[in-house]
Amino acid sequence: MTNETFDYIIIGSGSSGSIVAFRLQEFFPNKKILLIESGSSDNKLTVTIPAGYGYLFYNDKVNWKYKTDKIDGLNGRQDYWPKGKILGGSSSINAMVYIRGQQNDYNNWKINNWSWKDVLPYFLKIENHYLGKSKYHNTEGYINISNIADEAHILTHKFIESCVNQGFKKNNDFNGESQEGAGLFQLNTNNGKRSSVSKEYLRKIKNKNFKILKKCHVSKIIIKDNIAIGIEYIRKSKKFIANANNEIILSAGSISSPQILQLSGIGDFDHLKKFNLDKNMHLASVGKNLQDHPNIALHYKSKIKSLNDDLRPLHNKIIFFLRWFFNKKGPLTLSINQAGAFIKSDKQISDPDLQIYFLPLTATSSGKVGNLSVSPDPFSGFTIAPSLCRPQSRGFVKINSANPIDYPSINPNYYDLEEDLNLMVKAYKISKKISETIPLRDFIDTKIGPHKNVDNDDEIKEFIKNYSKTTYHPVGTCSMGKDERDSVVDSDLKVHGIKNLRVADASIMPKIISGNTNSACMMIGEKCADLIRGRS
Ligand SMILES: Cc1cc2nc3c(=O)[nH]c(=O)nc-3n(C[C@H](O)[C@H](O)[C@H](O)COP(=O)(O)OP(=O)(O)OC[C@H]3O[C@@H](n4cnc5c(N)ncnc54)[C@H](O)[C@@H]3O)c2cc1C
């Protein structure tokens, strides 16, 4: 084993970790900083081209490709969970929809210094927004936020009109004063290219004291007398050690961060004792509190051409690639998710509890759900996919062995609580109504897939259990809180009972936010860096 010593070590170059690393080298230019990442470079066209998303979805060169345990609420099905294993983490493979969540998401965390007013400055710090500078937006950040109005598919606009005709408001900015309503998604793209944390933050680093190690898998954090003093990692099957003088920041995401803590002897001792691991700190909540947004897809054949027709035939792929290459225009500049709606299932509640996605394409015959831009269906079609904003069911991530290469056991327990299933039934019915409303109604040829035979509530529930899947937003497995009995980190993101160790990524969210999680993870990265320099 060789030893190298740094002042700060950041584990994982994802949405949060890359920003923590960038800011620390900026705040402390003379400190030695290491960012260590399991995956490899993001220098790939499929990462740069937004519609390359489909090529990354099942690609094990850039993707952890997790599989959950059998989930009771999905009638015993396992779910496929992609996650970025690449520089930039999931921000390099995600669908680029930019949503901050609702103001009350942060207020309801009820954590000192993490209310909406506390986190807004960090959201502003991230963005270079096409709407210009305002109370809600900024133009000086590194992550570009684009308007897709000119490129969005005609069916996308019809979906929004149908939502409005159903009585929902039009919302031109889901990241403004209120999230409620229907509108176009804003995207993390920059002049037709993906705007990820690695491209927008890491590539700007010139500091000689900053080092990135790729293809290095952290196997554990070394703890001595309840102080984190270094990490052990594996490179090409050999073990290495890196020491940390000041702090270690664990940003390996909601699956790997609790796994690494458990492998380091931090977790529920009742579980850890099965694996003959060191026992450093009994924190029963490590890996618990897993939350995610389940969604259910309703597919339709359309009477007019959709993205299926743009992206499936080889000659179109070539034409659109050339258009992207020379002009950075056309359908390859967009995400497959183009519009959505945040809706209240009941008029009496204060904030939307449902998010509906609109995709002007279908991929029902590819055999691989989600592999959309590679194999859209050989007919025209679109998808409406409702999801729950704040599901109440909770799952877990637990190690299965002491081998750091083995995947942990993952179970989100979707629909464990009946209220989540009942809410999804409402979401299904609202989505169906939207599809039956003009103008979208007039563009539908037929319903396709299993929902065409669904009618009463029992059938809807079975359909939901048989076909729901992840929206790729796992959070909460190292959750923030005051009490070490039911949380993992404190409001400074410090692991309870261990010195010099913080967690900063999606796993620290006590409750899932209402919407796509990338933006909140970037905010967590910015805030963590300020906490470390004592400014937040
Ligand atoms: C397919 C997909 C689509 C999505 N679409 C959207 C979207 O449109 N909009 C949105 O807002 N959100 C989206 N998300 C979610 C969003 O991207 C994530 O919530 C966010 O990126 C998570 O950030 P993170 O910092 O917690 O972890 P990640 O970004 O996942 O980063 C963790 C990093 O740690 C590395 N790592 C893990 N284990 C180790 C180890 N042992 N040693 C070293 N390194 C390690 C990983 O390789 C990875 O690079 C999507 C996610 C996926 C997977």
The ligand as a Gaussian input file, in Angstrom:
#p B3LYP/6-31G(d) Opt

LIG

0 1
 C      -31.049000       8.181000     -15.329000
 C      -31.207000       9.360000     -14.413000
 C      -31.992000      10.450000     -14.816000
 C      -32.146000      11.536000     -13.951000
 N      -32.790000      12.656000     -14.409000
 C      -32.798000      13.773000     -13.639000
 C      -33.311000      15.000000     -14.150000
 O      -33.734000      15.096000     -15.313000
 N      -33.291000      16.092000     -13.349000
 C      -32.834000      16.024000     -12.058000
 O      -32.895000      17.037000     -11.356000
 N      -32.355000      14.879000     -11.544000
 C      -32.288000      13.766000     -12.322000
 N      -31.724000      12.624000     -11.838000
 C      -31.283000      12.601000     -10.432000
 C      -30.020000      13.401000     -10.179000
 O      -29.126000      13.299000     -11.262000
 C      -29.386000      12.889000      -8.876000
 O      -30.299000      13.091000      -7.816000
 C      -28.099000      13.606000      -8.513000
 O      -27.218000      13.660000      -9.599000
 C      -27.448000      12.879000      -7.335000
 O      -26.299000      13.571000      -6.958000
 P      -25.326000      12.989000      -5.831000
 O      -24.243000      13.984000      -5.651000
 O      -26.134000      12.581000      -4.654000
 O      -24.758000      11.622000      -6.431000
 P      -24.173000      11.260000      -7.842000
 O      -24.276000      12.404000      -8.790000
 O      -24.774000       9.968000      -8.238000
 O      -22.610000      11.085000      -7.546000
 C      -22.034000      10.082000      -6.768000
 C      -20.645000       9.827000      -7.330000
 O      -19.914000       9.011000      -6.412000
 C      -19.201000       8.028000      -7.138000
 N      -18.966000       6.885000      -6.258000
 C      -19.888000       6.039000      -5.744000
 N      -19.290000       5.101000      -4.991000
 C      -17.978000       5.373000      -4.997000
 C      -16.844000       4.757000      -4.384000
 N      -16.968000       3.669000      -3.601000
 N      -15.617000       5.284000      -4.624000
 C      -15.478000       6.394000      -5.419000
 N      -16.518000       7.008000      -6.021000
 C      -17.755000       6.513000      -5.811000
 C      -20.140000       7.712000      -8.288000
 O      -19.488000       7.029000      -9.346000
 C      -20.669000       9.077000      -8.651000
 O      -19.849000       9.725000      -9.587000
 C      -31.545000      11.525000     -12.663000
 C      -30.749000      10.444000     -12.281000
 C      -30.558000       9.372000     -13.140000
 C      -29.688000       8.230000     -12.709000

